[in-house]
């Protein structure tokens, strides 16, 4: 398994795979646009059931806004593993993340960046 980026609990972001290369971060995706070759994988160091530290969420939002802005990705396409794998429910990664709030924060950053 691999991912393009890893976001630590303290907000440190590391790039593990170049964006132009394929990272093997999803299992079988429900739709082709979420397959490994067509998506950017971001992993969060996190244990299910524990809260996400604010520094980690802030770094995630900043990273997502950067990637979405450069690659012109609509925030509706920001997904968790739990949302895109098949069979549904086979992965729980990100299921406890408030993705609606993350998408809103990313969209707000994109609006500010475009001004």
C-alpha positions in Angstrom: 0.0 0.0 0.0 1.1 3.6 -0.6 -0.3 7.1 -0.7 0.7 10.4 -2.3 0.7 12.2 1.1 0.7 11.4 4.8 -0.7 13.8 7.4 0.6 13.2 10.9 -1.4 14.0 14.0 0.8 17.1 14.6 0.0 18.5 11.2 3.2 17.6 9.5 2.6 16.6 5.8 4.9 14.3 4.0 4.8 13.5 0.3 5.4 9.8 -0.3 4.7 9.4 -4.0 4.8 12.1 -6.7 1.3 13.2 -7.9 2.1 12.2 -11.4 2.8 8.6 -10.3 0.2 6.0 -9.2 -0.1 5.3 -5.4 -1.9 2.2 -4.4 -4.1 3.6 -1.7 -7.6 2.3 -2.6 -8.9 -1.2 -2.8 -11.4 -1.7 -5.6 -13.2 1.5 -6.1 -16.9 1.9 -6.8 -16.3 4.3 -9.7 -13.3 4.5 -12.1 -12.6 8.2 -11.1 -11.7 6.9 -7.6 -9.3 4.2 -8.8 -5.6 4.5 -7.9 -4.6 5.7 -11.3 -7.1 8.5 -11.3 -6.9 9.9 -7.8 -4.6 11.4 -5.2 -4.3 9.4 -2.0 -4.0 11.2 1.4 -3.6 9.1 4.5 -4.1 10.4 8.0 -2.4 8.9 11.0 -5.5 8.1 13.0 -7.1 5.5 15.2 -10.8 5.0 14.7 -12.7 6.3 17.6 -10.1 8.9 18.6 -10.7 12.6 17.8 -8.7 14.1 15.0 -6.3 16.7 16.3 -7.1 20.3 15.1 -3.5 20.6 13.7 -4.1 17.5 11.6 -7.4 18.7 10.2 -6.0 22.2 9.5 -3.1 20.6 7.6 -5.5 18.3 5.7 -7.6 21.2 4.6 -4.6 23.2 3.5 -3.3 20.2 1.5 -6.7 19.5 0.0 -7.1 23.1 -1.1 -3.7 23.1 -2.6 -4.2 19.9 -4.6 -7.8 20.7 -5.5 -6.8 24.2 -6.7 -3.9 23.0 -8.8 -5.7 20.0 -10.3 -9.1 21.8 -10.5 -10.9 19.1 -8.5 -14.4 19.9 -7.3 -14.7 19.5 -3.6 -17.6 17.1 -4.1 -15.0 14.6 -5.3 -13.1 14.7 -2.0 -13.8 11.2 -0.7 -12.8 8.9 2.1 -11.9 5.2 1.6 -15.1 4.3 3.3 -17.1 6.1 0.6 -15.4 4.7 -2.5 -14.4 1.0 -1.9 -16.3 -2.0 -3.0 -17.9 -3.9 -1.6 -19.4 -1.0 0.4 -18.4 -1.2 4.0 -15.3 -3.2 3.4 -13.0 -0.3 4.6 -13.8 2.1 7.5 -11.0 4.6 6.9 -12.3 8.1 7.2 -15.8 7.0 8.2 -15.6 9.1 11.4 -14.3 12.2 9.6 -16.7 15.1 9.3 -16.2 15.3 5.5 -18.9 17.9 5.0 -17.0 20.3 7.2 -13.7 19.5 5.5 -15.3 20.1 2.1 -16.7 23.5 3.3 -13.4 24.6 4.7 -11.6 23.6 1.5 -14.1 25.4 -0.7 -13.7 28.5 1.5 -9.9 28.4 1.0 -10.4 28.0 -2.8 -12.6 31.0 -3.0 -10.1 33.1 -1.1 -7.2 31.9 -3.2 -9.0 32.8 -6.4 -9.5 36.5 -5.4 
